[in-house]
Amino acid sequence: MNPVEKPQKAPKQTSILEVAASNTLPSAQAELKPLSAEEAIIKLVSLAPDYPKFSIKSLAIFGSVARNEARPNSDADVDILVEFFTEPTFDMYIDLKLHLETLLKRKVNLTDLKMLRPEIIPKVMEDAIPINLVQFNRESQPQNHSIPSPEEVIISIIRNSEQIAKFGVKAIALFGSVARDEARPDSDIDILVEFEGTPTFRNYVKLNRYLEDLLGRKVDLVDWDTLRPEIRSNVEKDIIPIA
């Protein structure tokens, strides 16, 4: 007589959420390395073409990651501020949050700008680093078909030199195709800058954003102190000092 076989338990089914979490976030047992502002920005920019489907108007990082003060594990979350073109549905909000967590491999605290109390906004914006999504999405960016002239760029910068100096700028100059008066309608503007001291990455990004808003075109901002000697010799050929 054969012994009675005990029925085998069905294997536990893994939920979709569990699979998503295991694929998205690192194991809680593994120590998370601090995420720098630079790493977060590069990753967020890399998927900018996908963001229009989330109806994003603007995006910024803030908090400990933006200040480059994140510590392993305890401060591993990434604080992200978002402004939508239209009122987001709950599903859209959750999809965006999961999308960002997959991208950054970190838990994301996603905050809708419209949900912030007015008295909180100035504090949040103190260390916020805006991610200019439009400038990285050439298809959605309104094209400036005019050819930038060196005279226009120089005049705009001189008129706003006091504001530019607030970023810790010691000297600023124009170089590249615009300086040589060889620019095309799609040319970027090459700006060389020297700072009073070592600039923070946040300050560098904000200055770049300010110049792009001022000049109405993508700006390639180059720090003079970071140029390699062999590159400097080429850059020096067409430098036009401005201030």
C-alpha atoms as an extended CHARMM CRD file, in Angstrom:
* protein
*
       243  EXT
         1         1  MET       CA              0.0000000000        0.0000000000        0.0000000000  PROA      1               0.0000000000
         2         2  ASN       CA              1.4560000000        3.2860000000       -1.0700000000  PROA      2               0.0000000000
         3         3  PRO       CA              1.7840000000        6.0230000000        1.5490000000  PROA      3               0.0000000000
         4         4  VAL       CA             -0.5540000000        8.9410000000        1.1310000000  PROA      4               0.0000000000
         5         5  GLU       CA              1.2800000000       11.8420000000       -0.4650000000  PROA      5               0.0000000000
         6         6  LYS       CA              0.7490000000       15.2070000000        1.1650000000  PROA      6               0.0000000000
         7         7  PRO       CA             -0.4770000000       17.8580000000       -1.2350000000  PROA      7               0.0000000000
         8         8  GLN       CA              2.2380000000       20.2740000000       -2.2220000000  PROA      8               0.0000000000
         9         9  LYS       CA              1.6920000000       23.9230000000       -1.3410000000  PROA      9               0.0000000000
        10        10  ALA       CA              1.3980000000       26.1730000000       -4.3330000000  PROA      10              0.0000000000
        11        11  PRO       CA              4.3460000000       28.5130000000       -4.6360000000  PROA      11              0.0000000000
        12        12  LYS       CA              3.6580000000       31.9900000000       -3.3040000000  PROA      12              0.0000000000
        13        13  GLN       CA              2.6980000000       34.3560000000       -6.0910000000  PROA      13              0.0000000000
        14        14  THR       CA              4.7600000000       37.5180000000       -6.2780000000  PROA      14              0.0000000000
        15        15  SER       CA              2.6630000000       40.6190000000       -6.7430000000  PROA      15              0.0000000000
        16        16  ILE       CA              3.3680000000       43.1550000000       -9.4590000000  PROA      16              0.0000000000
        17        17  LEU       CA              4.1440000000       45.7540000000       -6.8150000000  PROA      17              0.0000000000
        18        18  GLU       CA              6.7080000000       43.4610000000       -5.1880000000  PROA      18              0.0000000000
        19        19  VAL       CA              8.3840000000       42.8350000000       -8.5260000000  PROA      19              0.0000000000
        20        20  ALA       CA              8.4220000000       46.5430000000       -9.2950000000  PROA      20              0.0000000000
        21        21  ALA       CA              9.8870000000       47.3510000000       -5.9030000000  PROA      21              0.0000000000
        22        22  SER       CA             12.5910000000       44.6970000000       -6.1990000000  PROA      22              0.0000000000
        23        23  ASN       CA             13.5640000000       45.9370000000       -9.6460000000  PROA      23              0.0000000000
        24        24  THR       CA             13.3300000000       49.6160000000       -8.7730000000  PROA      24              0.0000000000
        25        25  LEU       CA             14.9160000000       50.0800000000       -5.3900000000  PROA      25              0.0000000000
        26        26  PRO       CA             18.1050000000       48.6310000000       -3.9080000000  PROA      26              0.0000000000
        27        27  SER       CA             17.8720000000       46.0470000000       -1.1510000000  PROA      27              0.0000000000
        28        28  ALA       CA             17.2860000000       47.5330000000        2.2790000000  PROA      28              0.0000000000
        29        29  GLN       CA             20.1890000000       45.4320000000        3.5520000000  PROA      29              0.0000000000
        30        30  ALA       CA             22.6220000000       46.9990000000        1.0920000000  PROA      30              0.0000000000
        31        31  GLU       CA             24.1480000000       50.3090000000        2.0620000000  PROA      31              0.0000000000
        32        32  LEU       CA             23.0920000000       53.0280000000       -0.3290000000  PROA      32              0.0000000000
        33        33  LYS       CA             25.8280000000       55.3290000000       -1.5110000000  PROA      33              0.0000000000
        34        34  PRO       CA             24.9590000000       59.0210000000       -1.2690000000  PROA      34              0.0000000000
        35        35  LEU       CA             23.4790000000       60.3310000000       -4.5140000000  PROA      35              0.0000000000
        36        36  SER       CA             25.1110000000       63.5830000000       -5.6140000000  PROA      36              0.0000000000
        37        37  ALA       CA             23.2540000000       66.4900000000       -7.1840000000  PROA      37              0.0000000000
        38        38  GLU       CA             25.2910000000       66.0030000000      -10.3560000000  PROA      38              0.0000000000
        39        39  GLU       CA             24.2890000000       62.3360000000      -10.6780000000  PROA      39              0.0000000000
        40        40  ALA       CA             20.6220000000       63.1130000000      -10.0540000000  PROA      40              0.0000000000
        41        41  ILE       CA             20.5650000000       65.9080000000      -12.6460000000  PROA      41              0.0000000000
        42        42  ILE       CA             22.2850000000       63.8140000000      -15.3220000000  PROA      42              0.0000000000
        43        43  LYS       CA             19.8400000000       60.9550000000      -14.7920000000  PROA      43              0.0000000000
        44        44  LEU       CA             16.7850000000       63.2120000000      -14.7940000000  PROA      44              0.0000000000
        45        45  VAL       CA             17.9120000000       64.9270000000      -17.9830000000  PROA      45              0.0000000000
        46        46  SER       CA             18.5860000000       61.6240000000      -19.7490000000  PROA      46              0.0000000000
        47        47  LEU       CA             14.8870000000       60.7450000000      -19.9690000000  PROA      47              0.0000000000
        48        48  ALA       CA             13.5960000000       64.2610000000      -20.6330000000  PROA      48              0.0000000000
        49        49  PRO       CA             11.9740000000       63.2810000000      -23.9720000000  PROA      49              0.0000000000
        50        50  ASP       CA              9.6180000000       60.9690000000      -22.0320000000  PROA      50              0.0000000000
        51        51  TYR       CA              8.4200000000       63.6470000000      -19.6280000000  PROA      51              0.0000000000
        52        52  PRO       CA              5.7750000000       65.3680000000      -21.8100000000  PROA      52              0.0000000000
        53        53  LYS       CA              3.5130000000       62.3500000000      -21.3470000000  PROA      53              0.0000000000
        54        54  PHE       CA              3.4350000000       63.2260000000      -17.6400000000  PROA      54              0.0000000000
        55        55  SER       CA              2.3870000000       66.8280000000      -18.4430000000  PROA      55              0.0000000000
        56        56  ILE       CA              5.4250000000       68.2290000000      -16.5970000000  PROA      56              0.0000000000
        57        57  LYS       CA              5.9120000000       71.9890000000      -16.7870000000  PROA      57              0.0000000000
        58        58  SER       CA              8.9690000000       72.1940000000      -14.5350000000  PROA      58              0.0000000000
        59        59  LEU       CA             11.0270000000       69.8970000000      -12.3560000000  PROA      59              0.0000000000
        60        60  ALA       CA             13.5980000000       70.5660000000       -9.6430000000  PROA      60              0.0000000000
        61        61  ILE       CA             15.5300000000       68.6820000000       -7.0030000000  PROA      61              0.0000000000
        62        62  PHE       CA             15.8160000000       70.1070000000       -3.5050000000  PROA      62              0.0000000000
        63        63  GLY       CA             16.7060000000       68.9920000000       -0.0050000000  PROA      63              0.0000000000
        64        64  SER       CA             19.8020000000       67.0800000000        1.0610000000  PROA      64              0.0000000000
        65        65  VAL       CA             20.6410000000       65.7280000000       -2.4110000000  PROA      65              0.0000000000
        66        66  ALA       CA             20.5050000000       69.2080000000       -3.9740000000  PROA      66              0.0000000000
        67        67  ARG       CA             22.8130000000       70.4800000000       -1.2130000000  PROA      67              0.0000000000
        68        68  ASN       CA             25.1400000000       67.4800000000       -1.6900000000  PROA      68              0.0000000000
        69        69  GLU       CA             24.6020000000       66.6290000000        1.9760000000  PROA      69              0.0000000000
        70        70  ALA       CA             22.9490000000       63.2340000000        1.5300000000  PROA      70              0.0000000000
        71        71  ARG       CA             24.2510000000       60.4700000000        3.7950000000  PROA      71              0.0000000000
        72        72  PRO       CA             24.0810000000       56.7140000000        3.1730000000  PROA      72              0.0000000000
        73        73  ASN       CA             20.6780000000       55.1840000000        3.9730000000  PROA      73              0.0000000000
        74        74  SER       CA             19.3310000000       57.7920000000        6.3980000000  PROA      74              0.0000000000
        75        75  ASP       CA             19.1730000000       60.5600000000        3.7860000000  PROA      75              0.0000000000
        76        76  ALA       CA             18.9450000000       58.3730000000        0.6920000000  PROA      76              0.0000000000
        77        77  ASP       CA             15.5580000000       59.7190000000       -0.4430000000  PROA      77              0.0000000000
        78        78  VAL       CA             15.4820000000       62.2390000000       -3.2850000000  PROA      78              0.0000000000
        79        79  ASP       CA             13.2140000000       65.2690000000       -2.8840000000  PROA      79              0.0000000000
        80        80  ILE       CA             11.7420000000       66.3390000000       -6.2200000000  PROA      80              0.0000000000
        81        81  LEU       CA              9.5050000000       69.3340000000       -6.8530000000  PROA      81              0.0000000000
        82        82  VAL       CA              7.2060000000       69.1440000000       -9.8570000000  PROA      82              0.0000000000
        83        83  GLU       CA              4.8730000000       71.5930000000      -11.5670000000  PROA      83              0.0000000000
        84        84  PHE       CA              2.3030000000       70.1870000000      -13.9850000000  PROA      84              0.0000000000
        85        85  PHE       CA              0.7390000000       71.8260000000      -17.0220000000  PROA      85              0.0000000000
        86        86  THR       CA             -2.6080000000       70.2620000000      -16.1240000000  PROA      86              0.0000000000
        87        87  GLU       CA             -4.0620000000       68.8810000000      -12.9120000000  PROA      87              0.0000000000
        88        88  PRO       CA             -2.5370000000       65.3910000000      -12.5870000000  PROA      88              0.0000000000
        89        89  THR       CA             -4.6640000000       62.3500000000      -11.9430000000  PROA      89              0.0000000000
        90        90  PHE       CA             -3.6960000000       60.0910000000       -9.0520000000  PROA      90              0.0000000000
        91        91  ASP       CA             -2.5360000000       57.4160000000      -11.5050000000  PROA      91              0.0000000000
        92        92  MET       CA             -0.3600000000       59.9230000000      -13.3720000000  PROA      92              0.0000000000
        93        93  TYR       CA              1.2070000000       61.0760000000      -10.1140000000  PROA      93              0.0000000000
        94        94  ILE       CA              1.9860000000       57.5000000000       -9.0260000000  PROA      94              0.0000000000
        95        95  ASP       CA              3.3080000000       56.5600000000      -12.4810000000  PROA      95              0.0000000000
        96        96  LEU       CA              5.6670000000       59.5450000000      -12.4160000000  PROA      96              0.0000000000
        97        97  LYS       CA              6.8570000000       58.6950000000       -8.9150000000  PROA      97              0.0000000000
        98        98  LEU       CA              7.6150000000       55.0770000000       -9.9160000000  PROA      98              0.0000000000
        99        99  HSD       CA              9.2580000000       56.2990000000      -13.1200000000  PROA      99              0.0000000000
       100       100  LEU       CA             11.5920000000       58.5730000000      -11.1460000000  PROA      100             0.0000000000
       101       101  GLU       CA             12.3870000000       55.8870000000       -8.5620000000  PROA      101             0.0000000000
       102       102  THR       CA             13.2980000000       53.4670000000      -11.3450000000  PROA      102             0.0000000000
       103       103  LEU       CA             15.5170000000       56.1020000000      -12.9070000000  PROA      103             0.0000000000
       104       104  LEU       CA             17.2900000000       57.2130000000       -9.7220000000  PROA      104             0.0000000000
       105       105  LYS       CA             17.3180000000       53.8450000000       -7.9210000000  PROA      105             0.0000000000
       106       106  ARG       CA             16.1820000000       55.7120000000       -4.8240000000  PROA      106             0.0000000000
       107       107  LYS       CA             12.9490000000       56.3730000000       -2.9940000000  PROA      107             0.0000000000
       108       108  VAL       CA             11.5370000000       59.6490000000       -4.2900000000  PROA      108             0.0000000000
       109       109  ASN       CA              9.5490000000       62.1770000000       -2.2940000000  PROA      109             0.0000000000
       110       110  LEU       CA              7.5480000000       63.8450000000       -5.0670000000  PROA      110             0.0000000000
       111       111  THR       CA              6.0020000000       67.2150000000       -4.1990000000  PROA      111             0.0000000000
       112       112  ASP       CA              3.5030000000       69.0830000000       -6.3650000000  PROA      112             0.0000000000
       113       113  LEU       CA              4.3950000000       72.7890000000       -6.3290000000  PROA      113             0.0000000000
       114       114  LYS       CA              0.7150000000       73.7670000000       -6.2220000000  PROA      114             0.0000000000
       115       115  MET       CA              0.2430000000       71.7420000000       -3.0270000000  PROA      115             0.0000000000
       116       116  LEU       CA              2.9020000000       73.6530000000       -1.0730000000  PROA      116             0.0000000000
       117       117  ARG       CA              1.7640000000       76.2470000000        1.4290000000  PROA      117             0.0000000000
       118       118  PRO       CA              2.8890000000       79.7580000000        0.3630000000  PROA      118             0.0000000000
       119       119  GLU       CA              5.0590000000       80.2050000000        3.4560000000  PROA      119             0.0000000000
       120       120  ILE       CA              6.9480000000       76.9760000000        2.6630000000  PROA      120             0.0000000000
       121       121  ILE       CA              7.8400000000       77.8070000000       -0.9500000000  PROA      121             0.0000000000
       122       122  PRO       CA             10.7330000000       80.2630000000       -0.2140000000  PROA      122             0.0000000000
       123       123  LYS       CA             12.3960000000       77.7080000000        2.0700000000  PROA      123             0.0000000000
       124       124  VAL       CA             12.0920000000       74.9380000000       -0.5230000000  PROA      124             0.0000000000
       125       125  MET       CA             13.4110000000       77.1650000000       -3.3150000000  PROA      125             0.0000000000
       126       126  GLU       CA             16.5330000000       78.1580000000       -1.3490000000  PROA      126             0.0000000000
       127       127  ASP       CA             18.4180000000       75.0660000000       -2.4630000000  PROA      127             0.0000000000
       128       128  ALA       CA             16.2820000000       73.9340000000       -5.4060000000  PROA      128             0.0000000000
       129       129  ILE       CA             18.1290000000       73.1000000000       -8.6250000000  PROA      129             0.0000000000
       130       130  PRO       CA             15.7900000000       73.4660000000      -11.6260000000  PROA      130             0.0000000000
       131       131  ILE       CA             15.9870000000       70.8930000000      -14.3850000000  PROA      131             0.0000000000
       132       132  ASN       CA             15.3090000000       72.7510000000      -17.6170000000  PROA      132             0.0000000000
       133       133  LEU       CA             13.5970000000       69.9200000000      -19.4320000000  PROA      133             0.0000000000
       134       134  VAL       CA             12.6870000000       71.8950000000      -22.5250000000  PROA      134             0.0000000000
       135       135  GLN       CA             16.2650000000       72.7330000000      -23.4410000000  PROA      135             0.0000000000
       136       136  PHE       CA             17.1220000000       69.0250000000      -23.5960000000  PROA      136             0.0000000000
       137       137  ASN       CA             14.0460000000       68.1470000000      -25.6500000000  PROA      137             0.0000000000
       138       138  ARG       CA             14.8680000000       69.7240000000      -28.9960000000  PROA      138             0.0000000000
       139       139  GLU       CA             11.6520000000       68.4800000000      -30.6190000000  PROA      139             0.0000000000
       140       140  SER       CA              9.4420000000       70.3950000000      -28.1730000000  PROA      140             0.0000000000
       141       141  GLN       CA             11.6870000000       73.4530000000      -27.9500000000  PROA      141             0.0000000000
       142       142  PRO       CA             10.5660000000       76.4850000000      -29.9750000000  PROA      142             0.0000000000
       143       143  GLN       CA             13.3100000000       76.9460000000      -32.5270000000  PROA      143             0.0000000000
       144       144  ASN       CA             15.1090000000       80.2950000000      -32.6280000000  PROA      144             0.0000000000
       145       145  HSD       CA             15.8060000000       80.7220000000      -36.3400000000  PROA      145             0.0000000000
       146       146  SER       CA             17.7620000000       83.9600000000      -36.0250000000  PROA      146             0.0000000000
       147       147  ILE       CA             21.5560000000       83.9120000000      -36.1830000000  PROA      147             0.0000000000
       148       148  PRO       CA             23.0900000000       85.0990000000      -32.8870000000  PROA      148             0.0000000000
       149       149  SER       CA             25.5120000000       87.9700000000      -33.4010000000  PROA      149             0.0000000000
       150       150  PRO       CA             28.4410000000       88.7180000000      -31.0640000000  PROA      150             0.0000000000
       151       151  GLU       CA             27.2020000000       92.3040000000      -30.6490000000  PROA      151             0.0000000000
       152       152  GLU       CA             23.7800000000       91.2010000000      -29.3760000000  PROA      152             0.0000000000
       153       153  VAL       CA             25.2730000000       88.7380000000      -26.9080000000  PROA      153             0.0000000000
       154       154  ILE       CA             27.8400000000       91.2200000000      -25.5860000000  PROA      154             0.0000000000
       155       155  ILE       CA             25.2590000000       93.9990000000      -25.1170000000  PROA      155             0.0000000000
       156       156  SER       CA             22.8380000000       91.6670000000      -23.2940000000  PROA      156             0.0000000000
       157       157  ILE       CA             25.5520000000       90.4730000000      -20.9100000000  PROA      157             0.0000000000
       158       158  ILE       CA             26.8790000000       93.9860000000      -20.2150000000  PROA      158             0.0000000000
       159       159  ARG       CA             23.3750000000       95.2540000000      -19.4400000000  PROA      159             0.0000000000
       160       160  ASN       CA             22.9350000000       92.4410000000      -16.9220000000  PROA      160             0.0000000000
       161       161  SER       CA             26.5050000000       92.3610000000      -15.5730000000  PROA      161             0.0000000000
       162       162  GLU       CA             25.4430000000       93.2860000000      -12.0230000000  PROA      162             0.0000000000
       163       163  GLN       CA             23.0620000000       90.3330000000      -11.8380000000  PROA      163             0.0000000000
       164       164  ILE       CA             25.6750000000       88.0000000000      -13.3480000000  PROA      164             0.0000000000
       165       165  ALA       CA             28.2350000000       89.1570000000      -10.7670000000  PROA      165             0.0000000000
       166       166  LYS       CA             25.9040000000       87.9010000000       -8.0130000000  PROA      166             0.0000000000
       167       167  PHE       CA             26.7580000000       84.3550000000       -9.1170000000  PROA      167             0.0000000000
       168       168  GLY       CA             30.3570000000       84.9810000000       -8.0190000000  PROA      168             0.0000000000
       169       169  VAL       CA             31.5850000000       85.7150000000      -11.5380000000  PROA      169             0.0000000000
       170       170  LYS       CA             34.9800000000       87.4270000000      -11.7470000000  PROA      170             0.0000000000
       171       171  ALA       CA             35.2260000000       87.6130000000      -15.5450000000  PROA      171             0.0000000000
       172       172  ILE       CA             33.1130000000       86.5370000000      -18.4940000000  PROA      172             0.0000000000
       173       173  ALA       CA             33.9130000000       86.2250000000      -22.1970000000  PROA      173             0.0000000000
       174       174  LEU       CA             32.4620000000       85.0340000000      -25.4770000000  PROA      174             0.0000000000
       175       175  PHE       CA             34.1760000000       82.4520000000      -27.6810000000  PROA      175             0.0000000000
       176       176  GLY       CA             33.3840000000       79.8730000000      -30.3360000000  PROA      176             0.0000000000
       177       177  SER       CA             31.3350000000       80.3130000000      -33.5060000000  PROA      177             0.0000000000
       178       178  VAL       CA             29.3670000000       83.3190000000      -32.2360000000  PROA      178             0.0000000000
       179       179  ALA       CA             32.5700000000       85.1670000000      -31.2970000000  PROA      179             0.0000000000
       180       180  ARG       CA             33.9700000000       84.4260000000      -34.7710000000  PROA      180             0.0000000000
       181       181  ASP       CA             30.7060000000       85.6420000000      -36.3340000000  PROA      181             0.0000000000
       182       182  GLU       CA             30.3060000000       82.2270000000      -37.9570000000  PROA      182             0.0000000000
       183       183  ALA       CA             27.1850000000       81.1160000000      -36.0770000000  PROA      183             0.0000000000
       184       184  ARG       CA             24.2620000000       79.3130000000      -37.7220000000  PROA      184             0.0000000000
       185       185  PRO       CA             20.5920000000       79.5470000000      -36.6630000000  PROA      185             0.0000000000
       186       186  ASP       CA             20.9920000000       76.3590000000      -34.5810000000  PROA      186             0.0000000000
       187       187  SER       CA             24.3090000000       77.3600000000      -32.9720000000  PROA      187             0.0000000000
       188       188  ASP       CA             24.7360000000       77.3110000000      -29.2050000000  PROA      188             0.0000000000
       189       189  ILE       CA             26.4340000000       80.2500000000      -27.4920000000  PROA      189             0.0000000000
       190       190  ASP       CA             29.8190000000       79.4400000000      -25.9460000000  PROA      190             0.0000000000
       191       191  ILE       CA             30.4740000000       81.4490000000      -22.7820000000  PROA      191             0.0000000000
       192       192  LEU       CA             33.7380000000       81.3530000000      -20.8320000000  PROA      192             0.0000000000
       193       193  VAL       CA             33.5350000000       82.3180000000      -17.1740000000  PROA      193             0.0000000000
       194       194  GLU       CA             36.0010000000       82.7600000000      -14.3310000000  PROA      194             0.0000000000
       195       195  PHE       CA             34.6830000000       82.6170000000      -10.7670000000  PROA      195             0.0000000000
       196       196  GLU       CA             35.9250000000       84.4440000000       -7.6780000000  PROA      196             0.0000000000
       197       197  GLY       CA             36.3470000000       81.1070000000       -5.9250000000  PROA      197             0.0000000000
       198       198  THR       CA             35.3770000000       77.4990000000       -6.5080000000  PROA      198             0.0000000000
       199       199  PRO       CA             31.7010000000       77.5290000000       -7.5560000000  PROA      199             0.0000000000
       200       200  THR       CA             29.1980000000       75.0310000000       -6.2260000000  PROA      200             0.0000000000
       201       201  PHE       CA             27.5770000000       72.8520000000       -8.8480000000  PROA      201             0.0000000000
       202       202  ARG       CA             24.2110000000       74.3750000000       -7.9360000000  PROA      202             0.0000000000
       203       203  ASN       CA             25.5360000000       77.9030000000       -8.5570000000  PROA      203             0.0000000000
       204       204  TYR       CA             27.0270000000       76.7950000000      -11.8850000000  PROA      204             0.0000000000
       205       205  VAL       CA             23.7040000000       75.3080000000      -13.0160000000  PROA      205             0.0000000000
       206       206  LYS       CA             21.7650000000       78.4030000000      -11.9620000000  PROA      206             0.0000000000
       207       207  LEU       CA             24.1470000000       80.7000000000      -13.8590000000  PROA      207             0.0000000000
       208       208  ASN       CA             23.8360000000       78.5090000000      -16.9690000000  PROA      208             0.0000000000
       209       209  ARG       CA             20.0440000000       78.6370000000      -16.6890000000  PROA      209             0.0000000000
       210       210  TYR       CA             20.0980000000       82.4180000000      -16.1660000000  PROA      210             0.0000000000
       211       211  LEU       CA             22.2220000000       83.0040000000      -19.2770000000  PROA      211             0.0000000000
       212       212  GLU       CA             19.9930000000       80.7550000000      -21.3940000000  PROA      212             0.0000000000
       213       213  ASP       CA             16.9050000000       82.6630000000      -20.2730000000  PROA      213             0.0000000000
       214       214  LEU       CA             18.6950000000       85.9640000000      -20.9070000000  PROA      214             0.0000000000
       215       215  LEU       CA             19.9930000000       85.0950000000      -24.3710000000  PROA      215             0.0000000000
       216       216  GLY       CA             17.0810000000       82.9200000000      -25.4990000000  PROA      216             0.0000000000
       217       217  ARG       CA             19.3270000000       80.1090000000      -26.6570000000  PROA      217             0.0000000000
       218       218  LYS       CA             21.2110000000       77.0990000000      -25.2960000000  PROA      218             0.0000000000
       219       219  VAL       CA             24.4450000000       78.1720000000      -23.6210000000  PROA      219             0.0000000000
       220       220  ASP       CA             27.5720000000       76.0360000000      -23.2760000000  PROA      220             0.0000000000
       221       221  LEU       CA             29.0930000000       77.4640000000      -20.0980000000  PROA      221             0.0000000000
       222       222  VAL       CA             32.7920000000       76.7140000000      -19.6010000000  PROA      222             0.0000000000
       223       223  ASP       CA             34.7420000000       77.3680000000      -16.3940000000  PROA      223             0.0000000000
       224       224  TRP       CA             38.1600000000       78.8030000000      -17.2960000000  PROA      224             0.0000000000
       225       225  ASP       CA             39.8540000000       77.0760000000      -14.3580000000  PROA      225             0.0000000000
       226       226  THR       CA             38.7490000000       73.6250000000      -15.5440000000  PROA      226             0.0000000000
       227       227  LEU       CA             40.1030000000       73.9330000000      -19.0940000000  PROA      227             0.0000000000
       228       228  ARG       CA             43.0280000000       71.6780000000      -19.9550000000  PROA      228             0.0000000000
       229       229  PRO       CA             46.1250000000       73.5400000000      -21.2360000000  PROA      229             0.0000000000
       230       230  GLU       CA             45.8570000000       72.0440000000      -24.7220000000  PROA      230             0.0000000000
       231       231  ILE       CA             42.2420000000       73.2430000000      -24.9580000000  PROA      231             0.0000000000
       232       232  ARG       CA             42.9820000000       76.7370000000      -23.6610000000  PROA      232             0.0000000000
       233       233  SER       CA             45.2570000000       77.5220000000      -26.5940000000  PROA      233             0.0000000000
       234       234  ASN       CA             42.3960000000       76.8910000000      -29.0410000000  PROA      234             0.0000000000
       235       235  VAL       CA             39.8470000000       78.7930000000      -26.9610000000  PROA      235             0.0000000000
       236       236  GLU       CA             42.1290000000       81.8080000000      -26.5630000000  PROA      236             0.0000000000
       237       237  LYS       CA             42.2150000000       82.3460000000      -30.3360000000  PROA      237             0.0000000000
       238       238  ASP       CA             38.6980000000       83.7910000000      -30.4980000000  PROA      238             0.0000000000
       239       239  ILE       CA             37.9740000000       85.0420000000      -26.9660000000  PROA      239             0.0000000000
       240       240  ILE       CA             36.0760000000       88.3340000000      -26.7330000000  PROA      240             0.0000000000
       241       241  PRO       CA             36.2930000000       89.6430000000      -23.1320000000  PROA      241             0.0000000000
       242       242  ILE       CA             33.0070000000       91.1680000000      -21.9510000000  PROA      242             0.0000000000
       243       243  ALA       CA             33.3000000000       92.0230000000      -18.2740000000  PROA      243             0.0000000000
